[in-house]
């Protein structure tokens, strides 16, 4: 009798953590990501704002950057910007931090990872139209490891075009192993034309807690004029 009860518990538990990563649509999305992971945005427009309690954007900074391939490397340029109507110089701290960012493409993602992310994918059966495309929802949870072995908890919903598996929209909540950052919420729009799949825009809200105060920052980034990075060394 005890053995039967144990087997029943195991069967129920297995059902609760069923993984749909072998679903044909998810597999199609992985193939699309695999064929397109090495695109690099040639232009980026970003708006950085503080958020009030009623979600009004304050102290906004609008910046523009461009990126080019030079000697098999990716070089960034500051193309100007404004903060509260005033021009932002290139030696501005935020501009310099943006220019220091590594823009080389990374193949590791929700769709493509090496199996160490503890990824669980669930096809919910929820369908809706997003960006004029009929989509179906796959929820996911995972733990992304960094170079030091620390884990970043991520959960979200990937919306795939219901006929082709093309990733259309991704909404996620990230809890990084950083003391001051409480969470990051991302909404990511993708673009797919003639087999070319790229990130169109990212809307991100970061909640920070420090010295007893809570601050929320909103970043809105748009990407254009993609270049293909061929150097995979």
C-alpha positions as CSV (number, residue, x, y, z in Angstrom):
1,X,0.0,0.0,0.0
2,X,2.8,2.4,0.9
3,X,4.5,1.7,-2.4
4,X,1.3,2.6,-4.3
5,X,1.0,5.9,-2.4
6,X,4.7,6.8,-3.1
7,X,4.2,6.0,-6.8
8,X,1.1,8.1,-6.9
9,X,2.9,11.1,-5.3
10,X,5.7,10.7,-7.9
11,X,3.3,10.7,-10.8
12,X,1.4,13.8,-9.5
13,X,4.7,15.6,-8.8
14,X,6.0,14.9,-12.3
15,X,2.8,16.3,-13.8
16,X,3.2,19.5,-11.8
17,X,6.6,20.2,-13.3
18,X,5.8,19.0,-16.8
19,X,8.1,20.8,-19.3
20,X,6.8,21.8,-22.8
21,X,10.3,22.7,-24.2
22,X,9.9,19.9,-26.7
23,X,6.7,21.4,-28.1
24,X,6.9,21.9,-31.9
25,X,6.3,25.7,-31.6
26,X,8.9,26.2,-28.9
27,X,11.3,24.1,-31.0
28,X,10.6,26.3,-34.0
29,X,11.3,29.4,-31.9
30,X,14.6,27.9,-30.8
31,X,15.6,27.3,-34.5
32,X,14.7,30.9,-35.3
33,X,16.8,32.2,-32.4
34,X,19.7,29.9,-33.4
35,X,19.7,31.3,-36.9
36,X,19.6,35.0,-35.8
37,X,21.5,35.3,-32.5
38,X,24.4,37.3,-34.0
39,X,22.6,40.5,-35.1
40,X,23.9,43.8,-33.7
41,X,21.8,47.0,-33.6
42,X,23.4,49.7,-35.7
43,X,21.3,52.4,-34.0
44,X,19.9,52.6,-30.5
45,X,17.6,55.3,-29.1
46,X,17.1,55.2,-25.3
47,X,15.0,57.2,-22.9
48,X,15.9,57.0,-19.2
49,X,13.4,58.3,-16.6
50,X,12.6,58.2,-12.9
51,X,9.0,57.1,-12.1
52,X,6.7,58.9,-9.7
53,X,4.3,56.9,-7.5
54,X,1.6,57.5,-10.1
55,X,4.0,56.2,-12.9
56,X,4.6,59.7,-14.3
57,X,8.1,59.9,-16.0
58,X,10.4,62.5,-14.5
59,X,13.9,63.9,-15.3
60,X,14.0,62.1,-18.6
61,X,17.2,61.7,-20.6
62,X,17.0,60.9,-24.3
63,X,20.1,59.6,-26.0
64,X,21.1,58.2,-29.4
65,X,24.0,55.9,-30.2
66,X,25.2,54.2,-33.3
67,X,27.4,51.1,-33.8
68,X,29.8,50.0,-36.5
69,X,32.0,47.1,-37.4
70,X,35.6,48.1,-37.3
71,X,38.5,45.6,-37.7
72,X,36.1,42.8,-36.8
73,X,35.1,44.6,-33.6
74,X,32.0,46.6,-32.6
75,X,32.6,50.3,-31.9
76,X,30.0,52.6,-30.4
77,X,29.4,56.3,-31.0
78,X,27.4,58.9,-29.2
79,X,25.1,60.8,-31.5
80,X,23.7,63.3,-29.1
81,X,20.9,63.7,-26.6
82,X,18.9,65.9,-24.3
83,X,18.0,66.0,-20.6
84,X,15.1,68.2,-19.6
85,X,15.6,70.2,-22.8
86,X,19.4,70.7,-22.3
87,X,22.0,69.0,-24.5
88,X,23.9,66.2,-22.9
89,X,27.7,66.2,-23.5
90,X,29.6,63.1,-24.4
91,X,31.5,63.2,-21.1
92,X,28.2,62.7,-19.2
93,X,28.4,59.8,-16.8
94,X,25.4,58.0,-18.3
95,X,26.7,58.4,-21.8
96,X,30.1,57.1,-20.8
97,X,28.5,54.1,-19.1
98,X,26.5,53.3,-22.2
99,X,29.6,53.5,-24.4
100,X,31.4,51.1,-22.2
101,X,28.8,48.4,-22.6
102,X,29.8,45.3,-24.5
103,X,27.6,45.2,-27.6
104,X,28.9,41.9,-28.9
105,X,26.0,39.4,-29.4
106,X,25.5,36.6,-26.9
107,X,23.9,33.4,-28.1
108,X,22.8,32.4,-24.5
109,X,19.1,33.2,-23.9
110,X,15.8,31.8,-22.8
111,X,15.4,30.1,-26.1
112,X,19.1,29.0,-26.4
113,X,21.0,28.0,-23.3
114,X,23.4,25.3,-22.3
115,X,21.0,23.4,-20.0
116,X,22.4,24.9,-16.8
117,X,19.5,27.4,-16.5
118,X,17.1,25.0,-14.8
119,X,14.5,26.1,-17.5
120,X,10.9,24.9,-17.2
121,X,8.6,25.8,-20.1
122,X,4.8,25.5,-20.0
123,X,2.4,25.9,-22.8
124,X,-0.6,27.6,-21.2
125,X,-3.2,27.4,-24.1
126,X,-3.7,31.2,-23.7
127,X,-4.0,32.9,-27.1
128,X,-4.2,36.6,-28.1
129,X,-3.3,39.0,-30.9
130,X,-0.1,40.9,-30.3
131,X,1.3,43.3,-32.9
132,X,-1.3,42.2,-35.4
133,X,-0.2,38.5,-35.0
134,X,-2.2,35.7,-33.4
135,X,0.0,34.3,-30.6
136,X,0.0,31.6,-28.0
137,X,1.7,31.8,-24.6
138,X,4.5,29.8,-23.2
139,X,5.4,30.7,-19.6
140,X,8.9,29.9,-18.3
141,X,11.0,30.0,-15.1
142,X,14.7,29.7,-15.0
143,X,17.9,30.5,-13.1
144,X,20.6,32.1,-15.2
145,X,24.1,31.5,-13.8
146,X,26.7,34.2,-14.1
147,X,30.5,33.8,-14.3
148,X,30.7,33.7,-10.5
149,X,28.1,31.0,-10.2
150,X,25.5,33.3,-8.8
151,X,21.9,32.7,-10.1
152,X,19.5,35.2,-11.5
153,X,15.9,34.1,-11.1
154,X,13.8,34.9,-14.2
155,X,10.1,34.1,-14.9
156,X,8.0,35.3,-17.7
157,X,5.8,34.7,-20.8
158,X,7.1,34.2,-24.3
159,X,4.4,34.8,-26.9
160,X,4.9,32.9,-30.2
161,X,3.1,33.3,-33.4
162,X,0.6,30.4,-33.4
163,X,1.3,29.2,-36.9
164,X,5.1,29.6,-37.2
165,X,6.6,29.7,-33.7
166,X,8.2,33.1,-34.4
167,X,8.8,34.9,-31.1
168,X,6.7,38.1,-31.1
169,X,6.7,39.4,-27.5
170,X,8.4,38.5,-24.2
171,X,7.4,39.8,-20.8
172,X,9.6,38.9,-17.8
173,X,10.5,39.6,-14.2
174,X,14.1,39.3,-13.2
175,X,15.5,39.1,-9.6
176,X,19.3,39.6,-9.9
177,X,21.6,38.6,-7.1
178,X,22.3,42.3,-6.4
179,X,21.5,43.7,-3.0
180,X,20.0,47.1,-4.0
181,X,18.0,45.9,-7.0
182,X,14.7,44.4,-6.0
183,X,13.5,43.4,-9.4
184,X,13.5,44.3,-13.1
185,X,10.5,44.0,-15.3
186,X,11.0,43.8,-19.1
187,X,8.7,44.0,-22.0
188,X,10.5,43.0,-25.3
189,X,9.1,43.4,-28.8
190,X,10.6,41.4,-31.6
191,X,10.6,42.0,-35.4
192,X,10.7,39.2,-38.0
193,X,11.1,40.0,-41.8
194,X,12.3,37.7,-44.5
195,X,13.8,35.3,-42.0
196,X,15.5,38.0,-40.1
197,X,14.5,38.0,-36.4
198,X,15.7,40.9,-34.2
199,X,14.8,42.8,-31.1
200,X,12.7,45.8,-31.9
201,X,12.3,47.5,-28.5
202,X,12.7,46.9,-24.7
203,X,10.7,48.7,-22.0
204,X,12.3,48.1,-18.7
205,X,11.4,49.1,-15.1
206,X,14.0,48.7,-12.4
207,X,13.0,48.9,-8.7
208,X,15.9,49.9,-6.5
209,X,16.0,50.0,-2.7
210,X,18.8,51.8,-0.9
211,X,19.2,53.6,2.5
212,X,15.5,53.0,3.3
213,X,14.3,54.6,0.0
214,X,12.6,53.0,-3.0
215,X,13.2,54.3,-6.5
216,X,11.9,53.1,-9.8
217,X,13.7,53.8,-13.1
218,X,12.2,53.3,-16.6
219,X,14.3,52.6,-19.7
220,X,12.8,52.6,-23.2
221,X,15.2,51.4,-25.9
222,X,14.5,51.1,-29.6
223,X,16.9,49.3,-32.0
224,X,17.3,49.8,-35.8
225,X,19.7,49.1,-38.8
226,X,21.0,45.8,-37.6
227,X,24.4,44.5,-38.7
228,X,25.5,40.9,-38.7
229,X,28.5,40.0,-36.5
230,X,30.4,37.3,-38.3
231,X,33.5,37.0,-36.0
232,X,32.7,34.2,-33.6
233,X,36.2,33.7,-32.1
